Amino acid sequence: MYMNGQAENMDEEIRRYTNLLRHNLPDIVFMGIGENGHIAFNDPHVAHFDDRQWMRTVELDQRCRQQQVNDGCFQTLEQVPTHALTLTVPALTVASTIFCMVPAAAKADAVGQTVLGEIRETLPASILRLHPQATLYIDSDSGRDVIRAFSNKAEL
């Protein structure tokens, strides 16, 4: 299944892809976490844990757009689109299993808050803590705060 990001009628494409998803629930989702805690393009200002839609067009926040440049997807911020298609949080978390890979020091704060902070829409990745089969793969850079927190507990 694929979504056509170049479709002439984006509302129709969203309906088409949503229908495919609802009738063919994903078994596995592979994802990452953005520097601002986003999953897919569910940035903090647009993420809703109880969203009734499974796919939508969203406005990307400045930090997410800058990450696209930092990651080498675009050369300049001006080239980064201001809007994107995304699967919503419910569409992602309906999968039986979620594998979330998060490398890089730039994501350490988001990873730390995801694992150690409260579950909240302003940190969309935090919803992963409620999923029964979500596995977070981190490296020593992205997991810096988590490693420190658990090391400190071990010393007590």
N, C-alpha and C positions, 0 to 999 in steps of 0.2 A: 504494500500500500504506500502511496506517496501523495503528497499534496503539491498542487501546482501553484507555486508562488507567482507565476506569470499569467495566471488566468485573467481573462478579460472581465469577468464578473466575479469579483472576490466573494461577495455574499453567497453566491451559488456554490463556489468552490468550498467555502466553509461548511455549507449545508451538506454537500456531497461527502466531504471527508469525515465530518461528524457522523453521518449515517454509516459509513464504512467502519468507523471505530466502534460505534455502539453495537454493531452486528458482528464484529470480529474483535472482541476484547483482546488487548495485548497480554501476552503471558509475561514478557520481560521488557523492562524499560532500562536502557543505558543512558545515563545522564551525568552531568557535572553540576557544580555549584559556581555561580559567578561571584565576583569580588564583592558585590553588594548583597549576596545571599540569594540571588535569583536562581530559579530552576526553569529550564527552557528560557522563554523571554518573559516570565512572570516576575517582573521587577517589583520591589516593595510597594510602590504606589499603585500597582494595578493587580496584584495578586489577591485572590479571594479563595479561601479554602473550601467554601461551599458554592462556588460558581456553578450556575445551571448550564452554562455553555461549556462545550468540550474543546472548542477552538475559537479563537478570536484574533482580531487585529488589535495590537497594543502600541502605545507610545513608549519608546525606550527612554529610560532616564539617562542623564549625562554620564554617570559613572559606568553604566553598562555600555554606552556608545564608546567611551574612551577605552574600555577593556577590549573592544573589537579592534581598535588600533594597536593597543599594546600586545595583543595576541597575534598580530600580523595579518588579520583578515582584511584590513584596509590600511592604506598608507596615511590618510589624514582623517581627522574627525569629520570634515565636510563631506567625505565620501560615504560615511556610515549613515544608513537610512535612519530616519527619526521614528519609523513605525515598522513593526514586524508581525508576521503571523506566528502564533504560538498555540500549543496545546495548553489548556488550563491545568491548574493543580489537580482537580478531580480526574481529568483525563489521564494524567500521568500516574496518579496513585491508584487507579483502578487495576493496574497490572498486578499479577500475582507476585512478581519478584522485581525488585529495583536494584540495579547495580549503579553506584554513584562513585565516579573516579574524580578525585580532586587533587591534582598536583600543584605545586608552586607556592612560594612564600606570600605572594600577593593575595592569596585566598585564606591565609591563616586566620584572620579575624572572623571571616564568614564561617569557616569550619569550627572554630572555637565556640562561636555563638550558637551554631547549629547543634552541637553536641552538648554544650554546657548551659546554654541560656534557656529562656522560656520559649515555648512554642507560640509563635505569633505570625500574623500575616505580614508584618513589616520585615520579617526574615523568612521569606517563603520556604527556604530549604529546611527550616525547623520542622515542617510537617512530616519529614521523613522519619522522625522519631516515633511517630504514631503508626507507621506501616509495619506489619508483622514480618515482612521479608525484605526489608531494605538493608543493604550492606554498603557501608561507606569505606572506600579505599583512599587512604591519604598517604602522603610521604612525610618525611620528617620536617620539611619546610611548611607545608600546609597544615600539618598536625601539631605544630609548635605549642599552641596553647593547650590542646588536649593532652599532649604528652606531659607537659609541665603540671597540669592539674592532677593527673593520675599519679605522676611521680611523687608529688607532694603528699597525696593521700597515702601512698605506700610507706612514706617516711614516718607517718603518725603512729 
